[in-house]
Amino acid sequence: MRALKIGDLLVAVPALRGLRAGFPDHRIVLACAGWLRPLVELTGAVDEILPTPRGLDEPLALAPGTVDVAVNLHGNGVQSRGRLEALEARRRIGHAAPGWDGPEWIDGLHERERWSRLLNAHGLPGDPLDYLLPPPDTDVVGVGGGAGSAVVHVGAAHASRHWPVGRFARVVEDLLRRGLRVLLTGDQRERERAVEVATQVDTSVGRSGARLAVLAGELSLTEFFAVIAGADLVVSADTGAAHLASAFARPSVVIFGPAAPENWGPPPGPHRVLTDSAVRRGDPFAADPDPALLAVGVDDVLREVDQLLPGS
């Protein structure tokens, strides 16, 4: 069970692959949000999805006794354990808790390491660096993806991760000057932010109107994956887009706010993290941006872009 969102699923990919290797003859069913199916399929580790449209609020739709092994990749709270205990599986894999054998939960671990460590403690394989995904087999020519493009993901699920619109616009201008086509992404709820970024971009910069596209709210999930997988650069707050850039090994600049990059940051590779932990408030559901996010300026981002795209 991993009944969460894109980034949460991606940091659990090493554990899912460990389960696939550890139980080669089992049918692996992942309890997660049904809309994540295109992403789950790219992992190559799951046979079937059990949709959880309301997260942990409803019992899992499986009859007691039909599951051989129940694995808690969701957390270690009473609610997640209870949903899995109701399955009456022969074996439980999770952290130490009443009725559960396993390793103690340790705060401060990186999530990829946490779930790989869990499997290892249960005698199963799990490599935290086994996170890469193949790009989706989807043609995105019609939406402007591919070589020579940069994705600027302007949205996030909560305002605590909303880097200011005006700063995004200045970054877009710089990328346009470098000759890149810039794609502004986000979901339908974030389209207004993307449009505002585009509005604030100086239209005289490298004929920006011809090379700047607002794609927020227009892409299918698979198209979104393909756009990121084909980009030369991804600039994003700490959200699903940043985790996808890591999964597809695309150079990225990630601006962190309430979450600690030590726990959720990208793996080694062409990725740069920007934040100020000294001023981090740490409330992911705050109604305004986290000070650690606001401490990152436009020049900070462009300095990292220079390192990732030398000579552009």
C-alpha positions in Angstrom: 0.0 0.0 0.0 1.2 3.5 -1.0 -1.9 5.5 -1.2 -0.3 8.9 -2.0 0.8 11.0 -4.9 3.5 11.2 -7.7 6.5 12.1 -5.6 5.5 9.6 -2.9 5.2 6.8 -5.4 8.5 7.6 -7.1 10.5 7.4 -3.9 9.0 4.0 -3.3 10.0 2.6 -6.7 13.2 0.9 -5.3 11.1 -0.9 -2.7 8.5 -2.0 -5.3 11.3 -3.4 -7.4 12.7 -5.1 -4.4 9.3 -6.8 -3.8 9.2 -7.8 -7.4 12.6 -9.5 -7.1 11.9 -10.9 -3.7 8.6 -12.5 -4.7 9.1 -13.4 -8.4 6.1 -15.8 -8.4 3.6 -13.6 -6.6 1.1 -11.3 -8.2 1.9 -7.8 -6.9 -1.1 -5.5 -6.3 -0.4 -1.9 -5.4 -3.1 -0.1 -3.4 -2.7 3.5 -4.6 -4.6 6.3 -6.4 -6.1 4.9 -9.6 -5.0 7.9 -11.6 -1.3 7.0 -11.0 -1.7 3.9 -13.3 0.5 5.3 -16.2 3.3 5.9 -13.7 2.9 2.6 -12.0 3.2 0.8 -15.3 6.6 2.5 -16.0 8.0 0.9 -12.8 7.8 -2.6 -14.3 7.2 -3.9 -10.7 3.5 -4.1 -10.3 0.9 -6.5 -11.9 -2.3 -4.7 -10.8 -3.6 -1.6 -9.1 -6.1 -1.6 -6.3 -7.5 2.0 -6.5 -7.7 4.0 -3.3 -9.8 7.0 -4.3 -10.2 8.2 -0.7 -6.7 7.2 0.6 -7.0 5.5 3.9 -10.6 6.7 4.6 -12.1 3.5 3.2 -11.2 -0.2 3.6 -9.2 -1.9 0.9 -11.5 -3.7 -1.5 -10.1 -7.2 -0.9 -11.7 -10.0 1.0 -9.9 -11.1 4.2 -7.6 -14.1 3.6 -7.1 -13.5 -0.1 -3.7 -11.8 0.3 -0.6 -13.8 1.0 1.7 -10.9 2.0 0.7 -7.4 3.1 3.3 -4.6 2.8 3.0 -1.2 4.4 4.9 1.3 2.2 2.5 4.0 3.3 3.7 4.8 6.8 3.5 3.3 10.2 0.4 4.8 11.7 -2.6 3.1 13.2 -4.7 3.9 10.2 -2.4 2.4 7.5 -1.7 -0.6 9.7 -5.3 -1.2 10.3 -6.3 -1.2 6.6 -3.7 -3.9 6.0 -4.4 -5.9 9.2 -8.0 -6.2 7.9 -6.7 -8.3 5.0 -5.7 -11.1 7.4 -2.6 -11.8 5.3 -0.3 -14.7 6.1 2.7 -12.4 6.4 3.0 -8.7 7.2 6.0 -6.5 6.1 6.2 -3.2 7.9 7.9 -1.3 10.7 7.8 -2.4 14.3 4.4 -1.9 15.9 1.9 -3.9 17.9 1.3 -7.0 15.8 4.1 -6.2 13.4 7.6 -7.4 13.4 10.2 -5.2 11.6 12.8 -2.4 12.0 12.1 0.5 14.2 10.8 3.6 12.4 13.6 6.2 12.2 12.8 9.9 11.6 15.1 11.8 9.2 15.8 9.0 6.7 15.6 9.7 3.0 12.3 8.1 1.8 14.1 6.0 -0.8 16.4 4.6 1.9 13.5 4.2 4.4 11.6 1.7 2.2 14.6 -0.1 0.9 15.8 -0.5 4.5 12.4 -1.9 5.4 12.7 -4.6 2.8 16.3 -5.4 3.7 15.3 -5.9 7.3 12.7 -8.5 6.2 15.4 -10.4 4.2 14.3 -8.9 0.8 16.4 -7.0 -1.8 16.0 -3.3 -2.1 18.5 -0.8 -3.6 17.6 2.9 -3.0 19.4 3.9 -6.2 17.2 1.6 -8.3 14.8 4.5 -9.1 15.2 5.3 -12.8 12.2 4.9 -15.2 12.1 4.4 -18.9 10.5 7.3 -20.8 6.9 6.7 -21.8 6.3 5.7 -25.4 4.2 8.8 -26.3 4.6 11.3 -29.1 4.6 14.8 -27.7 5.7 16.7 -30.8 2.3 18.4 -30.9 2.8 20.0 -27.5 6.4 21.2 -28.1 8.4 18.7 -26.0 11.7 17.1 -26.8 15.2 18.3 -27.3 15.7 22.1 -26.9 13.0 22.5 -24.3 12.9 23.4 -20.7 10.1 22.6 -18.3 9.2 25.2 -15.7 6.7 23.7 -13.4 5.0 26.6 -11.6 2.5 24.7 -9.4 2.4 22.7 -6.3 -0.4 21.1 -4.3 -0.1 23.6 -1.4 0.8 27.3 -1.2 3.7 26.5 1.1 5.6 25.5 -2.1 4.5 28.3 -4.3 7.7 30.1 -5.4 6.6 33.7 -6.5 5.2 34.0 -10.0 7.4 37.0 -10.8 10.6 35.0 -10.0 9.5 32.2 -12.3 8.9 34.8 -15.1 12.5 36.0 -14.7 13.8 32.5 -14.9 11.7 31.9 -18.0 13.2 35.0 -19.7 16.7 33.7 -19.1 15.9 30.3 -20.5 14.4 31.9 -23.6 17.5 34.0 -24.1 19.5 30.7 -24.1 17.4 29.6 -27.1 15.3 27.1 -25.3 11.6 26.5 -25.8 10.0 26.9 -22.4 7.0 24.8 -21.4 5.0 26.0 -18.3 3.4 23.0 -16.7 1.0 22.2 -13.8 -2.4 20.7 -13.4 -5.7 22.4 -14.1 -5.8 24.1 -10.7 -2.4 25.6 -11.4 -3.1 26.9 -14.9 -3.9 30.4 -13.5 -0.4 30.6 -12.0 1.1 29.4 -15.3 -0.8 32.0 -17.3 0.3 34.7 -14.9 3.9 33.7 -15.3 3.6 33.9 -19.1 1.9 37.3 -18.8 4.8 38.7 -16.8 7.5 37.5 -19.3 8.9 40.3 -21.3 7.6 39.5 -24.8 10.7 41.1 -26.4 12.9 38.4 -25.0 13.9 36.2 -27.9 10.5 36.4 -29.5 9.1 34.7 -26.4 5.6 34.4 -27.7 6.7 31.9 -30.3 8.7 29.8 -27.9 6.8 29.9 -24.7 3.9 27.5 -24.2 1.4 27.3 -21.3 0.7 23.6 -21.0 -0.7 23.6 -17.5 -4.0 21.7 -17.4 -3.7 20.6 -21.1 -1.6 17.4 -20.8 -2.6 13.9 -20.0 -0.5 12.4 -17.3 1.4 10.3 -19.8 2.1 13.4 -22.0 3.3 15.3 -18.9 5.7 12.5 -18.2 6.9 12.5 -21.8 7.5 16.3 -21.8 9.6 16.0 -18.7 11.5 12.9 -20.0 12.4 14.8 -23.2 13.4 18.2 -21.6 16.9 19.6 -21.4 16.1 21.1 -18.0 13.4 21.1 -15.4 12.9 23.9 -12.9 10.4 23.2 -10.1 9.6 23.5 -6.5 9.7 20.2 -4.5 6.8 18.5 -6.1 6.0 15.6 -8.5 7.7 17.3 -11.5 11.0 17.4 -9.6 10.7 13.7 -8.7 9.9 12.9 -12.4 13.0 14.7 -13.5 15.1 12.5 -11.2 13.3 9.4 -12.4 14.0 10.3 -16.1 17.5 11.5 -15.3 16.8 15.0 -16.6 18.9 17.9 -15.3 16.9 19.8 -12.7 16.9 22.7 -10.3 14.6 22.0 -7.3 13.5 24.7 -4.9 12.7 23.3 -1.5 10.4 24.9 1.1 8.7 23.1 4.0 10.2 19.7 3.2 13.8 18.8 4.0 15.9 17.8 0.9 17.8 15.3 3.2 14.5 13.4 3.3 12.9 14.1 -0.1 15.7 15.5 -2.3 16.9 14.2 -5.7 19.5 11.4 -5.9 23.1 12.0 -7.1 23.2 13.2 -10.7 22.5 16.4 -12.7 20.2 17.8 -10.0 20.6 21.0 -7.9 18.8 21.7 -4.6 18.1 25.2 -3.4 16.7 26.1 0.0 17.5 27.8 3.3 17.1 25.4 6.2 17.9 28.0 8.8 14.5 29.7 8.1 12.4 26.7 7.3 9.0 26.8 9.0 8.2 23.2 7.9 4.4 23.4 7.6 3.5 21.7 4.3 -0.1 22.9 4.6 0.6 26.6 5.3 -1.4 29.2 3.4 1.7 31.1 2.3 5.1 30.1 1.0 7.7 28.7 3.4 10.5 31.1 4.2 13.0 28.5 3.1 11.5 28.7 -0.4 11.3 32.5 -0.4 15.0 32.7 0.6 15.9 31.4 -2.9 16.3 34.2 -5.4 16.3 34.2 -9.2 20.1 34.6 -9.3 20.4 31.5 -7.2 18.4 29.5 -9.7 20.2 30.9 -12.8 23.6 30.2 -11.2 22.6 26.5 -11.0 21.3 26.6 -14.6 24.7 27.8 -15.7 26.2 24.7 -14.2 23.7 22.4 -15.7 23.6 24.0 -19.2 27.2 25.3 -19.8 27.5 27.3 -23.0 23.8 27.5 -23.6 
